[in-house]
Structure formats: C-alpha cells, structure tokens
Amino acid sequence: MTETRKPVGMELHHAIVSHYSAEVRMLQNQQYRQWFDTVIAEDIHYWMPVYEQRFARDRRPDPTPGDAAIYNDDYAELQQRVDRLLTGQVWMEDPPSRIRYFVTNVEAFEIAPFEFEVFSNVLVHRNRRQSEVYVHTLGREDKLRKTDSGFKVFSRKLNIDARVVQDKNLYFFA
C-alpha cells in the first residue's frame, strides 16, 4: 500500500514529472523511435489488462499478466509495434491521429536504490480525420529505473477507465 511508503523528495519528484513531460512530448510529436530508445528499458512489461465491471460481492481476483489483455508486451513486442507504426502502413493510423496527453496526480515512491514506483492519471485526447474525437482516461502504474541517461520505464500497467471503449482502435502508446 502506498500509505506505508515514503514519497520521494521534491527534487526527485520534479525530475520524474519532467521525465513524463519529455515522454509525452515525444509521443505527441510522433517520435516513437526516440521514445522507445530513450524511455523504455529492455526488461519492460507494458500491460493494459481487461477489467470486468463487477458487483461488490464478486471477490474474484484482479487480472494477472497471464489473463486476457489489450496489451501485454515485452521489449521485443513493443519494439515490433513501434517498428510497424513507423512503416506508414498501419491503416488505422493513416492519416496519423493527433494526440494530446495530460499526465497528472503523480505520486512517486522509492522501492529500491534507483528504482521507483510511480502512480499517475493520464488523459489521452485523440483526434482522427475530420470528426473522430476520442477521450480516454487511464490510471498508470509505472516502475522507473534511474540510469546515467535518465529514467527508464521497466514496468507500465495501464488501467483504462472505460469498460466499453468507443474508439475504433487503441493503437497509441500511453
């Protein structure tokens, strides 16, 4: 539980928030290769599980990485999605979406020397073609590693709030 963890200091918190600002700028500018090469660790687990809307009395456990997921990528699979997107032949991204990201409510905790667990909220505003506008809200659970070149994400769990997604596809990175 985050209640028993000690938050990082202000200077480190600012560095993590700055890292997220630079990350979303790369994604908004469609610099997917740069994003992948500078932000993603080789031991990444990039995961967007599928949640069911359940009654309070239904005590089944939350999804695990072995269950159905929208994304359940390791380094090679994430690299393959980036490479595919860069071919220009992904029909669902031709023409490319215009996306804005808003990362907020950032909470960071040290879990090991130079490793941090970070919780945040993300709003993704996606505009495609003339009249396709989609808004997604997500809770994000990251694990970051501080390296000589900056922070690297080695675990990212994306909890999309919508139980029924109205978007035609979820081919974006968050």
MDTraj code that builds the backbone (N, CA, C; nanometers):
import mdtraj as md
import numpy as np

residues = "MET THR GLU THR ARG LYS PRO VAL GLY MET GLU LEU HIS HIS ALA ILE VAL SER HIS TYR SER ALA GLU VAL ARG MET LEU GLN ASN GLN GLN TYR ARG GLN TRP PHE ASP THR VAL ILE ALA GLU ASP ILE HIS TYR TRP MET PRO VAL TYR GLU GLN ARG PHE ALA ARG ASP ARG ARG PRO ASP PRO THR PRO GLY ASP ALA ALA ILE TYR ASN ASP ASP TYR ALA GLU LEU GLN GLN ARG VAL ASP ARG LEU LEU THR GLY GLN VAL TRP MET GLU ASP PRO PRO SER ARG ILE ARG TYR PHE VAL THR ASN VAL GLU ALA PHE GLU ILE ALA PRO PHE GLU PHE GLU VAL PHE SER ASN VAL LEU VAL HIS ARG ASN ARG ARG GLN SER GLU VAL TYR VAL HIS THR LEU GLY ARG GLU ASP LYS LEU ARG LYS THR ASP SER GLY PHE LYS VAL PHE SER ARG LYS LEU ASN ILE ASP ALA ARG VAL VAL GLN ASP LYS ASN LEU TYR PHE PHE ALA".split()
xyz = np.array([
    [0.0826, -0.1182, 0.0000],
    [0.0000, 0.0000, 0.0000],
    [0.0874, 0.1252, 0.0000],
    [0.0452, 0.2253, -0.0716],
    [0.1229, 0.3485, -0.0788],
    [0.1263, 0.4217, 0.0546],
    [0.0318, 0.3950, 0.1457],
    [0.0271, 0.4649, 0.2737],
    [0.1511, 0.4361, 0.3586],
    [0.2106, 0.3187, 0.3440],
    [0.3257, 0.2822, 0.4257],
    [0.4578, 0.3203, 0.3600],
    [0.4546, 0.3661, 0.2384],
    [0.5762, 0.4046, 0.1673],
    [0.6043, 0.5521, 0.1882],
    [0.7311, 0.5837, 0.1817],
    [0.7698, 0.7238, 0.1933],
    [0.7825, 0.7832, 0.0536],
    [0.7121, 0.8939, 0.0284],
    [0.7247, 0.9586, -0.1033],
    [0.8668, 1.0101, -0.1249],
    [0.9056, 1.0197, -0.2506],
    [1.0359, 1.0765, -0.2834],
    [1.0357, 1.2251, -0.2487],
    [1.1548, 1.2841, -0.2376],
    [1.1658, 1.4263, -0.2085],
    [1.1232, 1.5118, -0.3266],
    [1.1112, 1.6419, -0.3008],
    [1.0621, 1.7353, -0.4021],
    [1.1507, 1.7387, -0.5265],
    [1.2806, 1.7366, -0.5089],
    [1.3714, 1.7441, -0.6240],
    [1.3571, 1.6216, -0.7141],
    [1.3506, 1.5049, -0.6541],
    [1.3339, 1.3814, -0.7318],
    [1.1945, 1.3760, -0.7945],
    [1.0941, 1.4194, -0.7218],
    [0.9587, 1.4233, -0.7760],
    [0.9540, 1.5135, -0.8997],
    [1.0182, 1.6292, -0.8900],
    [1.0239, 1.7209, -1.0048],
    [1.0943, 1.6543, -1.1237],
    [1.2014, 1.5812, -1.0983],
    [1.2735, 1.5120, -1.2060],
    [1.1845, 1.4073, -1.2729],
    [1.1044, 1.3359, -1.1951],
    [1.0146, 1.2342, -1.2512],
    [0.9040, 1.3001, -1.3334],
    [0.8455, 1.4074, -1.2827],
    [0.7415, 1.4793, -1.3575],
    [0.8009, 1.5360, -1.4873],
    [0.9225, 1.5885, -1.4816],
    [0.9899, 1.6386, -1.6026],
    [1.0128, 1.5267, -1.7021],
    [1.0477, 1.4082, -1.6527],
    [1.0648, 1.2906, -1.7394],
    [0.9338, 1.2613, -1.8130],
    [0.8218, 1.2637, -1.7414],
    [0.6924, 1.2380, -1.8048],
    [0.6569, 1.3462, -1.9067],
    [0.6912, 1.4702, -1.8785],
    [0.6648, 1.5782, -1.9742],
    [0.7426, 1.5564, -2.1030],
    [0.8692, 1.5178, -2.0910],
    [0.9505, 1.4911, -2.2105],
    [0.8972, 1.3688, -2.2851],
    [0.8524, 1.2677, -2.2103],
    [0.7985, 1.1470, -2.2740],
    [0.6756, 1.1787, -2.3573],
    [0.5797, 1.2523, -2.3015],
    [0.4585, 1.2803, -2.3787],
    [0.4867, 1.3737, -2.4953],
    [0.5849, 1.4606, -2.4819],
    [0.6205, 1.5459, -2.5965],
    [0.6699, 1.4598, -2.7122],
    [0.7513, 1.3584, -2.6835],
    [0.7972, 1.2677, -2.7899],
    [0.6789, 1.1958, -2.8544],
    [0.5864, 1.1466, -2.7727],
    [0.4706, 1.0751, -2.8265],
    [0.3808, 1.1684, -2.9069],
    [0.3560, 1.2896, -2.8579],
    [0.2722, 1.3855, -2.9299],
    [0.3345, 1.4259, -3.0628],
    [0.4669, 1.4278, -3.0695],
    [0.5371, 1.4634, -3.1934],
    [0.5671, 1.3421, -3.2807],
    [0.5098, 1.2282, -3.2442],
    [0.5251, 1.1024, -3.3191],
    [0.6714, 1.0611, -3.3327],
    [0.7493, 1.0869, -3.2293],
    [0.8894, 1.0455, -3.2241],
    [0.8975, 0.9114, -3.1517],
    [0.8340, 0.8127, -3.2118],
    [0.8201, 0.6829, -3.1471],
    [0.9532, 0.6115, -3.1296],
    [1.0423, 0.6207, -3.2259],
    [1.1733, 0.5561, -3.2134],
    [1.2521, 0.6193, -3.0982],
    [1.2524, 0.7518, -3.0928],
    [1.3232, 0.8204, -2.9842],
    [1.2621, 0.7835, -2.8496],
    [1.1290, 0.7793, -2.8417],
    [1.0605, 0.7389, -2.7192],
    [1.1048, 0.5989, -2.6776],
    [1.1013, 0.5068, -2.7713],
    [1.1373, 0.3688, -2.7404],
    [1.2834, 0.3589, -2.6960],
    [1.3723, 0.4270, -2.7677],
    [1.5154, 0.4166, -2.7380],
    [1.5556, 0.4871, -2.6093],
    [1.4857, 0.5929, -2.5709],
    [1.5292, 0.6696, -2.4540],
    [1.4477, 0.6437, -2.3277],
    [1.3255, 0.5943, -2.3398],
    [1.2375, 0.5806, -2.2241],
    [1.2174, 0.4356, -2.1815],
    [1.2240, 0.3425, -2.2734],
    [1.1872, 0.2038, -2.2467],
    [1.3097, 0.1206, -2.2086],
    [1.2991, 0.0486, -2.0968],
    [1.4054, -0.0413, -2.0517],
    [1.3919, -0.1756, -2.1226],
    [1.5014, -0.2466, -2.1354],
    [1.4994, -0.3752, -2.2064],
    [1.4199, -0.4827, -2.1332],
    [1.3953, -0.4653, -2.0039],
    [1.3157, -0.5628, -1.9285],
    [1.1715, -0.5139, -1.9074],
    [1.1230, -0.4324, -2.0005],
    [0.9894, -0.3726, -1.9895],
    [0.8788, -0.4782, -1.9862],
    [0.7778, -0.4516, -1.9065],
    [0.6492, -0.5205, -1.9165],
    [0.5460, -0.4100, -1.9326],
    [0.4859, -0.4001, -2.0511],
    [0.3914, -0.2949, -2.0887],
    [0.2557, -0.3616, -2.0995],
    [0.1645, -0.3264, -2.0083],
    [0.0457, -0.4075, -1.9897],
    [-0.0788, -0.3220, -1.9708],
    [-0.1840, -0.3526, -2.0493],
    [-0.3163, -0.2932, -2.0307],
    [-0.4148, -0.4086, -2.0135],
    [-0.4433, -0.4454, -1.8875],
    [-0.5329, -0.5589, -1.8645],
    [-0.6773, -0.5255, -1.8982],
    [-0.7563, -0.6291, -1.9140],
    [-0.9001, -0.6154, -1.9344],
    [-0.9670, -0.6388, -1.7991],
    [-1.0408, -0.5384, -1.7540],
    [-1.1151, -0.5494, -1.6285],
    [-1.2623, -0.5704, -1.6584],
    [-1.3270, -0.6449, -1.5724],
    [-1.4715, -0.6629, -1.5807],
    [-1.5379, -0.5682, -1.4807],
    [-1.6529, -0.5170, -1.5152],
    [-1.7325, -0.4395, -1.4197],
    [-1.8077, -0.5414, -1.3356],
    [-1.7768, -0.5453, -1.2059],
    [-1.8341, -0.6483, -1.1188],
    [-1.9093, -0.5855, -1.0020],
    [-2.0024, -0.6629, -0.9493],
    [-2.0703, -0.6232, -0.8270],
    [-1.9719, -0.6321, -0.7104],
    [-1.9968, -0.5551, -0.6058],
    [-1.9069, -0.5509, -0.4896],
    [-1.8907, -0.6883, -0.4250],
    [-1.9926, -0.7708, -0.4298],
    [-1.9849, -0.9028, -0.3657],
    [-1.9015, -1.0039, -0.4465],
    [-1.8698, -0.9697, -0.5704],
    [-1.7881, -1.0579, -0.6561],
    [-1.6407, -1.0358, -0.6208],
    [-1.5834, -1.1270, -0.5479],
    [-1.4484, -1.1121, -0.4929],
    [-1.3398, -1.1819, -0.5754],
    [-1.3685, -1.2093, -0.7017],
    [-1.2637, -1.2701, -0.7849],
    [-1.1430, -1.1777, -0.7906],
    [-1.0242, -1.2351, -0.8037],
    [-0.9030, -1.1512, -0.8038],
    [-0.8927, -1.0660, -0.9302],
    [-0.8137, -0.9598, -0.9194],
    [-0.7857, -0.8740, -1.0349],
    [-0.7104, -0.9525, -1.1412],
    [-0.7100, -0.9033, -1.2645],
    [-0.6375, -0.9722, -1.3724],
    [-0.4879, -0.9834, -1.3411],
    [-0.4291, -1.0869, -1.3969],
    [-0.2845, -1.1078, -1.3879],
    [-0.2276, -1.1030, -1.5293],
    [-0.0960, -1.0905, -1.5441],
    [-0.0378, -1.0873, -1.6792],
    [-0.0688, -1.2109, -1.7641],
    [-0.1128, -1.3198, -1.7026],
    [-0.1495, -1.4392, -1.7780],
    [-0.2911, -1.4354, -1.8336],
    [-0.3696, -1.3366, -1.7928],
    [-0.5085, -1.3242, -1.8376],
    [-0.5160, -1.2428, -1.9673],
    [-0.6359, -1.2371, -2.0240],
    [-0.6584, -1.1575, -2.1455],
    [-0.6207, -1.0123, -2.1192],
    [-0.5629, -0.9492, -2.2209],
    [-0.5195, -0.8101, -2.2064],
    [-0.5273, -0.7402, -2.3411],
    [-0.5402, -0.6086, -2.3371],
    [-0.5354, -0.5288, -2.4590],
    [-0.3910, -0.5219, -2.5072],
    [-0.2994, -0.4932, -2.4134],
    [-0.1548, -0.5005, -2.4383],
    [-0.0945, -0.5868, -2.3295],
    [0.0011, -0.6681, -2.3665],
    [0.0774, -0.7466, -2.2695],
    [0.2145, -0.7702, -2.3324],
    [0.2892, -0.6606, -2.3491],
    [0.4096, -0.6606, -2.4322],
    [0.5374, -0.6660, -2.3497],
    [0.6344, -0.7356, -2.4049],
    [0.7714, -0.7259, -2.3550],
    [0.8480, -0.6341, -2.4508],
    [0.9775, -0.6258, -2.4344],
    [1.0596, -0.5337, -2.5139],
    [1.0462, -0.5609, -2.6640],
    [1.0578, -0.6876, -2.7040],
    [1.0526, -0.7221, -2.8464],
    [0.9155, -0.6915, -2.9065],
    [0.8088, -0.7205, -2.8319],
    [0.6739, -0.6943, -2.8833],
    [0.6457, -0.5449, -2.8926],
    [0.6919, -0.4697, -2.7951],
    [0.6732, -0.3248, -2.8001],
    [0.7543, -0.2644, -2.9139],
    [0.8752, -0.3146, -2.9329],
    [0.9582, -0.2680, -3.0445],
    [0.8919, -0.3003, -3.1782],
    [0.8310, -0.4157, -3.1872],
    [0.7608, -0.4543, -3.3097],
    [0.6444, -0.3595, -3.3389],
    [0.5698, -0.3185, -3.2360],
    [0.4594, -0.2235, -3.2566],
    [0.5120, -0.0872, -3.3014],
    [0.6240, -0.0427, -3.2426],
    [0.6847, 0.0843, -3.2845],
    [0.7329, 0.0729, -3.4287],
    [0.8054, -0.0335, -3.4610],
    [0.8565, -0.0524, -3.5972],
    [0.7430, -0.0556, -3.6990],
    [0.6363, -0.1261, -3.6656],
    [0.5219, -0.1365, -3.7565],
    [0.4595, 0.0008, -3.7793],
    [0.4445, 0.0778, -3.6722],
    [0.3866, 0.2107, -3.6848],
    [0.4714, 0.3000, -3.7742],
    [0.6027, 0.2842, -3.7674],
    [0.6942, 0.3678, -3.8460],
    [0.6978, 0.3305, -3.9945],
    [0.6391, 0.2180, -4.0326],
    [0.6352, 0.1808, -4.1746],
    [0.5397, 0.2705, -4.2533],
    [0.4456, 0.3346, -4.1826],
    [0.3436, 0.4143, -4.2518],
    [0.2341, 0.3281, -4.3119],
    [0.2351, 0.1986, -4.2826],
    [0.1372, 0.1072, -4.3410],
    [0.0336, 0.0580, -4.2399],
    [0.0250, 0.1236, -4.1260],
    [-0.0779, 0.0885, -4.0283],
    [-0.2037, 0.1654, -4.0676],
    [-0.2975, 0.0958, -4.1321],
    [-0.4143, 0.1620, -4.1900],
    [-0.4920, 0.2425, -4.0874],
    [-0.4959, 0.1954, -3.9620],
    [-0.5740, 0.2669, -3.8613],
    [-0.5051, 0.3955, -3.8157],
    [-0.3828, 0.4171, -3.8608],
    [-0.3104, 0.5402, -3.8288],
    [-0.2665, 0.6125, -3.9556],
    [-0.3481, 0.6011, -4.0611],
    [-0.3208, 0.6720, -4.1858],
    [-0.4491, 0.7415, -4.2297],
    [-0.4622, 0.8699, -4.2140],
    [-0.3616, 0.9627, -4.1627],
    [-0.3421, 0.9445, -4.0119],
    [-0.2271, 0.9898, -3.9619],
    [-0.1977, 0.9713, -3.8192],
    [-0.2931, 1.0495, -3.7300],
    [-0.3214, 0.9930, -3.6144],
    [-0.4007, 1.0617, -3.5131],
    [-0.3223, 1.1800, -3.4584],
    [-0.3938, 1.2809, -3.4176],
    [-0.3345, 1.3905, -3.3400],
    [-0.3722, 1.3623, -3.1954],
    [-0.2725, 1.3459, -3.1121],
    [-0.2964, 1.3047, -2.9740],
    [-0.2322, 1.4051, -2.8791],
    [-0.3047, 1.4373, -2.7730],
    [-0.2516, 1.5166, -2.6622],
    [-0.2632, 1.4319, -2.5352],
    [-0.1588, 1.4367, -2.4578],
    [-0.1536, 1.3628, -2.3318],
    [-0.1479, 1.4617, -2.2166],
    [-0.2191, 1.4287, -2.1108],
    [-0.2155, 1.5071, -1.9890],
    [-0.1855, 1.4103, -1.8751],
    [-0.0697, 1.4253, -1.8136],
    [-0.0280, 1.3386, -1.7030],
    [-0.0376, 1.4208, -1.5752],
    [-0.1097, 1.3679, -1.4771],
    [-0.1326, 1.4427, -1.3538],
    [-0.1370, 1.3489, -1.2336],
    [-0.1497, 1.4075, -1.1151],
    [-0.1598, 1.3320, -0.9898],
    [-0.0431, 1.2344, -0.9751],
    [0.0771, 1.2800, -1.0008],
    [0.1952, 1.1947, -0.9970],
    [0.2380, 1.1740, -0.8521],
    [0.2432, 1.0479, -0.8110],
    [0.2937, 1.0089, -0.6796],
    [0.4096, 0.9131, -0.7023],
    [0.5229, 0.9377, -0.6384],
    [0.6419, 0.8557, -0.6598],
    [0.6979, 0.8077, -0.5263],
    [0.7379, 0.6802, -0.5235],
    [0.7905, 0.6171, -0.4041],
    [0.9152, 0.5372, -0.4415],
    [1.0177, 0.5439, -0.3578],
    [1.1375, 0.4622, -0.3825],
    [1.1092, 0.3202, -0.3366],
    [1.1375, 0.2221, -0.4243],
    [1.1142, 0.0818, -0.3907],
    [1.2450, 0.0047, -0.3782],
    [1.3525, 0.0603, -0.4311],
    [1.4863, 0.0022, -0.4230],
    [1.5819, 0.1144, -0.4609],
    [1.7110, 0.0980, -0.4347],
    [1.8030, 0.2038, -0.4784],
    [1.7897, 0.2276, -0.6297],
    [1.7615, 0.3505, -0.6669],
    [1.7485, 0.3946, -0.8056],
    [1.6270, 0.3361, -0.8776],
    [1.5305, 0.2808, -0.8024],
    [1.4071, 0.2303, -0.8622],
    [1.2874, 0.2896, -0.7889],
    [1.1852, 0.3257, -0.8677],
    [1.0717, 0.3991, -0.8137],
    [0.9411, 0.3431, -0.8666],
    [0.8400, 0.3415, -0.7805],
    [0.7048, 0.3081, -0.8212],
    [0.6306, 0.4407, -0.8324],
    [0.5674, 0.4618, -0.9471],
    [0.5031, 0.5903, -0.9740],
    [0.3593, 0.5653, -1.0193],
    [0.2678, 0.6338, -0.9532],
    [0.1264, 0.6275, -0.9878],
    [0.0883, 0.7619, -1.0493],
    [0.0094, 0.7593, -1.1572],
    [-0.0351, 0.8835, -1.2199],
    [-0.1675, 0.8605, -1.2903],
    [-0.2314, 0.9704, -1.3243],
    [-0.3519, 0.9681, -1.4065],
    [-0.3154, 1.0265, -1.5415],
    [-0.3719, 0.9683, -1.6463],
    [-0.3413, 1.0127, -1.7824],
    [-0.4718, 1.0345, -1.8572],
    [-0.4801, 1.1479, -1.9235],
    [-0.5916, 1.1765, -2.0131],
    [-0.5334, 1.1790, -2.1541],
    [-0.5926, 1.1025, -2.2430],
    [-0.5489, 1.0963, -2.3824],
    [-0.6609, 1.1536, -2.4679],
    [-0.6328, 1.2626, -2.5370],
    [-0.7300, 1.3253, -2.6276],
    [-0.6829, 1.2955, -2.7692],
    [-0.7616, 1.2180, -2.8398],
    [-0.7224, 1.1688, -2.9723],
    [-0.8189, 1.2201, -3.0780],
    [-0.7635, 1.2803, -3.1831],
    [-0.8429, 1.3345, -3.2919],
    [-0.7988, 1.2678, -3.4212],
    [-0.8935, 1.2058, -3.4891],
    [-0.8649, 1.1404, -3.6168],
    [-0.9583, 1.1952, -3.7232],
    [-0.9013, 1.2131, -3.8391],
    [-0.9784, 1.2607, -3.9541],
    [-1.0555, 1.3870, -3.9204],
    [-1.1749, 1.4023, -3.9766],
    [-1.2490, 1.5268, -3.9582],
    [-1.3289, 1.5304, -3.8290],
    [-1.3933, 1.4207, -3.7963],
    [-1.4884, 1.4272, -3.6851],
    [-1.4703, 1.3175, -3.5803],
    [-1.3629, 1.2432, -3.5862],
    [-1.3415, 1.1369, -3.4880],
    [-1.2610, 1.1919, -3.3710],
    [-1.3269, 1.2086, -3.2586],
    [-1.2617, 1.2582, -3.1372],
    [-1.2897, 1.1586, -3.0254],
    [-1.1849, 1.1146, -2.9598],
    [-1.1965, 1.0179, -2.8516],
    [-1.1171, 1.0678, -2.7322],
    [-1.1725, 1.0459, -2.6147],
    [-1.1049, 1.0832, -2.4910],
    [-1.0973, 0.9579, -2.4044],
    [-0.9762, 0.9273, -2.3607],
    [-0.9529, 0.8119, -2.2739],
    [-0.8914, 0.8600, -2.1440],
    [-0.9413, 0.8074, -2.0326],
    [-0.8769, 0.8322, -1.9042],
    [-0.8207, 0.7001, -1.8544],
    [-0.7013, 0.7103, -1.7989],
    [-0.6312, 0.5913, -1.7523],
    [-0.5633, 0.6191, -1.6192],
    [-0.5540, 0.5172, -1.5389],
    [-0.4644, 0.5187, -1.4248],
    [-0.3393, 0.4461, -1.4677],
    [-0.2247, 0.4984, -1.4328],
    [-0.0996, 0.4370, -1.4774],
    [-0.0148, 0.4010, -1.3557],
    [0.0379, 0.2797, -1.3573],
    [0.1282, 0.2319, -1.2530],
    [0.2601, 0.1976, -1.3202],
    [0.3610, 0.2780, -1.2913],
    [0.4923, 0.2603, -1.3535],
    [0.5951, 0.2170, -1.2510],
    [0.6961, 0.1509, -1.3010],
    [0.8191, 0.1304, -1.2251],
    [0.9301, 0.1896, -1.3107],
    [1.0020, 0.2842, -1.2528],
    [1.1102, 0.3547, -1.3217],
    [1.2438, 0.3188, -1.2605],
    [1.3443, 0.3176, -1.3452],
    [1.4822, 0.2962, -1.3018],
    [1.5630, 0.4193, -1.3418],
    [1.6341, 0.4769, -1.2465],
    [1.7195, 0.5921, -1.2757],
    [1.8521, 0.5403, -1.3291],
    [1.8890, 0.5852, -1.4497],
    [2.0142, 0.5453, -1.5134],
    [2.0972, 0.6703, -1.5396],
    [2.2167, 0.6521, -1.5899],
    [2.3020, 0.7665, -1.6238],
    [2.2382, 0.8552, -1.7306],
    [2.1530, 0.7963, -1.8148],
    [2.0913, 0.8724, -1.9239],
    [1.9495, 0.9202, -1.8906],
    [1.9046, 0.8989, -1.7679],
    [1.7702, 0.9417, -1.7290],
    [1.6898, 0.8242, -1.6766],
    [1.5597, 0.8421, -1.6707],
    [1.4714, 0.7368, -1.6210],
    [1.4309, 0.6437, -1.7342],
    [1.4228, 0.5154, -1.7021],
    [1.3736, 0.4138, -1.7952],
    [1.2542, 0.3442, -1.7313],
    [1.1506, 0.3226, -1.8094],
    [1.0324, 0.2505, -1.7619],
    [1.0582, 0.1013, -1.7794],
    [1.0515, 0.0261, -1.6679],
    [1.0667, -0.1188, -1.6815],
    [0.9375, -0.1937, -1.6505],
    [0.8355, -0.1211, -1.6088],
    [0.7033, -0.1802, -1.5926],
    [0.6006, -0.0689, -1.6077],
    [0.5006, -0.0932, -1.6898],
    [0.3923, 0.0037, -1.7059],
    [0.2615, -0.0736, -1.7143],
    [0.1723, -0.0462, -1.6200],
    [0.0379, -0.1037, -1.6205],
    [-0.0592, 0.0104, -1.6450],
    [-0.1385, -0.0035, -1.7495],
    [-0.2359, 0.0981, -1.7892],
    [-0.3757, 0.0474, -1.7551],
    [-0.4444, 0.1191, -1.6679],
    [-0.5802, 0.0825, -1.6284],
    [-0.6770, 0.1799, -1.6940],
    [-0.7328, 0.1383, -1.8074],
    [-0.8255, 0.2248, -1.8793],
    [-0.9589, 0.2240, -1.8050],
    [-1.0174, 0.3424, -1.7878],
    [-1.1389, 0.3543, -1.7074],
    [-1.2627, 0.3024, -1.7786],
    [-1.2707, 0.3177, -1.9088],
    [-1.3900, 0.2751, -1.9835],
    [-1.4020, 0.1231, -1.9838],
    [-1.5211, 0.0756, -1.9577],
    [-1.5464, -0.0686, -1.9656],
    [-1.5850, -0.1078, -2.1074],
    [-1.6416, -0.0123, -2.1807],
    [-1.6702, -0.0297, -2.3227],
    [-1.6023, 0.0864, -2.3935],
    [-1.5028, 0.0565, -2.4745],
    [-1.4257, 0.1593, -2.5429],
    [-1.4946, 0.1928, -2.6747],
    [-1.5266, 0.3208, -2.6944],
    [-1.5949, 0.3643, -2.8152],
    [-1.4989, 0.3900, -2.9311],
    [-1.3701, 0.4025, -2.9025],
    [-1.2689, 0.4276, -3.0052],
    [-1.2619, 0.3082, -3.1002],
    [-1.2243, 0.3343, -3.2246],
    [-1.2162, 0.2282, -3.3238],
    [-1.0947, 0.1388, -3.3018],
    [-0.9921, 0.1920, -3.2340],
    [-0.8730, 0.1131, -3.2023],
    [-0.8000, 0.1803, -3.0874],
    [-0.7106, 0.1078, -3.0280],
    [-0.6274, 0.1614, -2.9194],
    [-0.4810, 0.1576, -2.9608],
    [-0.4540, 0.1929, -3.0858],
    [-0.3174, 0.1892, -3.1346],
    [-0.2477, 0.3212, -3.1007],
    [-0.2229, 0.3390, -2.9736],
    [-0.1437, 0.4514, -2.9270],
    [-0.0660, 0.4051, -2.8047],
    [0.0359, 0.4781, -2.7694],
    [0.1150, 0.4475, -2.6514],
    [0.0764, 0.5463, -2.5432],
    [0.0729, 0.5002, -2.4206],
    [0.0353, 0.5895, -2.3098],
    [0.1302, 0.5702, -2.1935],
])
top = md.Topology()
chain = top.add_chain()
for i, resn in enumerate(residues, 1):
    res = top.add_residue(resn, chain, resSeq=i)
    for name in ("N", "CA", "C"):
        top.add_atom(name, md.element.get_by_symbol(name[0]), res)
traj = md.Trajectory(xyz[None], top)
